Amino acid sequence: VGFRYPGGDRRTLAGVSFTARPGEFVLITGASGAGKSTVSKLLTRFYDPVEGQVRLDGVPLPAMPLDFLREHVTLLPQETLILHDTIRENIACGRPGAAEHEIVQAARDAAAHDFIAALPEGYDTRIDPHTARLSGGQLQRIAIARAMLRDAPVLVLDEPTTGLDALAARRVVRPLRRLMSGRTTIMITHDLNLAPDADRVLVLDHGRVVETGTHHDLLALGGAYARLHGSQNGSSQADTGPRPTLRLGPL
């Protein structure tokens, strides 16, 4: 597919093509501005491509009712979407009519039940700017619980750990793994902590797929992915030479 935002002077995506098979975990990464988040917008039909097609089980997305698409594809967006309502309603909107025990189980699966139960009003606690000052990681786990309850077969994760400190991100990873289990998952992220779990990694650069393979294959390749991974870990994978010695003392 190719895509250009309305009024844009250049294509954000050009000739991007890949398939995510049932139950497969595909991770899409790249530098800032590479076009990663645009992919999530096309997969959920916030936009349609200007070239090519996005298909679900072989059916072009415009050929199916939007409600059907949204029922079968769950999006966990980059900005955590939280209603100014109770924690219960924030989780339950994933599947209206869900029973109380289903809501609680979804919260347990998302590692959210313990901190919710510790609040004075528990699941009846309202989330708004003036009450229940929950952390970013706690709000993200509530959003994960909502996605757990929705239980759609296709999952699109757009930068699920963005804005979280290292400790909060680590707490989110385990429930994310539970959420992804058994689902076709496409994760758009610059955070490569989950890359070893992926069946395939796609590297975008200036709107094009420049590398594809497993985490270990791409590290061994020593190209764009290895540089991205090295920058996150403070060293380049290709740099295996001796480190310079730093000495402090008089000149």
Residue pairs with C-beta under 8 A, 6 or more apart in sequence:
1 13
1 15
1 16
1 17
1 42
1 49
1 51
1 52
1 53
1 54
2 11
2 13
2 14
2 15
2 16
2 49
2 50
2 51
2 52
3 11
3 12
3 13
3 35
3 38
3 42
3 47
3 49
3 50
3 51
4 10
4 11
4 12
4 50
5 12
5 38
5 47
11 50
11 207
12 35
12 38
12 207
13 35
13 38
13 39
13 42
13 49
13 207
13 208
14 207
14 208
15 208
15 209
16 35
16 39
16 204
16 207
16 208
16 209
17 52
17 209
18 26
18 200
18 202
18 209
18 212
20 26
20 154
20 184
20 185
20 186
21 184
22 153
22 184
23 182
23 183
23 184
24 184
24 185
24 199
24 200
25 180
25 185
25 187
25 197
25 198
25 199
25 200
26 185
26 186
26 187
26 198
26 199
26 200
26 201
26 202
27 186
27 187
27 189
27 194
27 195
27 198
27 200
27 201
27 202
28 36
28 39
28 186
28 187
28 188
28 189
28 201
28 202
28 204
29 36
29 188
29 189
29 190
29 192
29 195
29 201
29 202
29 203
29 204
29 225
29 228
30 36
30 190
30 203
30 204
30 205
30 224
30 228
31 190
31 205
31 228
32 190
34 204
34 205
34 206
34 207
35 204
35 206
35 207
36 158
36 159
36 188
36 189
36 190
36 204
37 78
37 158
37 159
37 188
38 47
39 186
39 188
39 204
40 75
40 77
40 156
40 158
40 186
40 188
41 47
42 48
42 49
42 54
43 54
43 73
43 75
43 156
43 186
44 69
44 70
44 73
44 75
44 156
45 54
45 61
45 62
45 66
45 69
48 54
48 61
48 62
53 60
53 61
54 60
54 61
55 61
56 64
56 69
56 72
56 73
56 154
61 69
71 152
72 152
72 153
72 154
73 152
73 154
73 155
73 156
74 94
74 147
74 150
74 152
74 154
74 155
74 156
75 156
75 158
76 143
76 144
76 147
76 155
76 156
76 157
76 158
76 160
77 158
78 158
78 159
78 162
80 136
80 139
80 140
80 142
80 143
81 143
82 90
82 127
82 139
82 142
82 143
83 89
83 90
83 93
83 127
84 126
84 127
84 128
85 126
85 127
86 123
86 124
86 125
86 126
86 127
87 116
87 119
87 122
87 123
87 124
87 125
87 127
87 132
87 142
88 103
88 123
88 124
90 127
90 142
90 143
90 146
91 103
91 106
91 107
91 123
91 142
91 145
91 146
91 149
92 98
92 103
92 149
93 146
94 106
94 145
94 146
94 147
94 148
94 149
94 150
95 102
95 149
95 150
95 151
98 106
98 149
102 149
103 123
103 145
103 149
104 113
104 123
106 145
106 146
106 148
106 149
107 113
107 116
107 123
107 142
107 145
109 145
109 148
109 175
109 178
109 179
110 141
110 142
110 144
110 145
110 148
110 175
110 178
110 179
111 141
111 171
111 174
111 175
112 138
112 141
112 142
112 144
112 145
112 175
115 134
115 138
115 141
116 122
116 123
116 125
116 142
119 125
119 132
125 131
125 132
126 132
127 134
127 139
127 142
134 142
135 168
136 163
136 164
136 168
137 164
137 165
137 167
137 168
137 169
137 171
137 172
140 160
140 161
140 164
140 168
140 172
141 171
141 172
141 175
144 172
144 175
144 176
144 179
147 155
147 179
148 175
148 178
148 179
152 183
153 183
153 184
154 183
154 184
154 185
154 186
155 179
155 180
155 183
155 184
155 185
155 186
156 185
156 186
156 188
157 176
157 180
157 185
157 186
157 187
157 188
157 189
158 188
159 188
159 189
159 190
159 191
160 172
160 176
160 187
160 189
161 169
161 172
161 173
161 189
161 191
161 193
162 190
162 191
164 172
169 191
169 193
173 193
173 194
176 194
177 194
177 197
180 187
187 194
187 198
190 228
191 232
192 215
192 228
192 229
192 232
195 201
195 215
195 229
196 215
196 216
198 214
198 215
199 214
200 212
200 213
200 214
201 211
201 212
201 213
201 214
201 215
201 218
201 225
202 209
202 211
202 212
203 209
203 210
203 211
203 212
203 218
203 223
203 224
203 225
203 228
204 210
205 224
210 223
210 224
211 218
211 221
211 223
211 224
211 225
213 221
218 225
218 226
219 225
219 226
219 229
219 237
222 237
222 238
226 236
226 237
226 238
227 236
229 237
230 236
230 237
230 238
230 239
